């Protein structure tokens, strides 16, 4: 997978904060039903970005720490949390080497980020951070490139402008993540996949795509050229103030030994 330019990626923190759909609340509720995110639980959200999980778990009464390698993402997350009245402790560190004490948490969650980690190293670190029998939840929330949909047409345009990008198509992230966490000693006891249509303001969809890894890795002039073509595509194929973008939610829940 092509590396992401961290400086460019972090520079789009505002777009992430305001133009990217949150991890679905229904999926968070389902996680709570499996023991991840219960009130009073000490929970770590790794690779938290703008806090899409951290803020939702805090609102449900968890004692939440959000961890990310990019301070700009954490700054955006903190602003959103303050506006929502959510209390979260923010830590700047990589998921594979958090620097946090052993056995600090009863649950660890990761949303829309595991594919950027060294998965086995992150799983080993999570096992260290969890109490015996603690829970790990890994979730993905990706657009689904259905032909003719705004997701599919946008992805086709991305591939035309960035042929080296290899995260397109219908991805199945769970098998690799399951293998990694099982190698670290976890037992996976729940998985699910669900397809949903996500409403976006048309301008927010444009900004969401512009803030994706596929585009932030382009040189600025190339990214601007892409944005012009995306705007023209949206104006022609999807006129109006709102679009519905097909997405797929994929989740696993695993238990640490003990």
Secondary structure, 3 states (H helix, E strand, C coil): CCCCCHHHHHCCHHHHHHHCCCCCHHHHHHHHHCCCCCCCCEEEEECCCCCCCHHHHHHCCCEEEEEECCHHHHHHHHHHHHHHCCCEEEEECECCECCCCCCCEEEEEEECCHHHCCHHHHHHHHHHHEEEEEEEEEEEEEECCCCCCHHHHHHHHHHHHCCCCCCCCCCCCHHHHHHHHHHCCCEEEEEEEEEEEEEEEHHHHHHHHHCCHHHHCCCHHHHHHHHHHHHHHHHHHCCCCEEEEEEEEEEEEEECCC
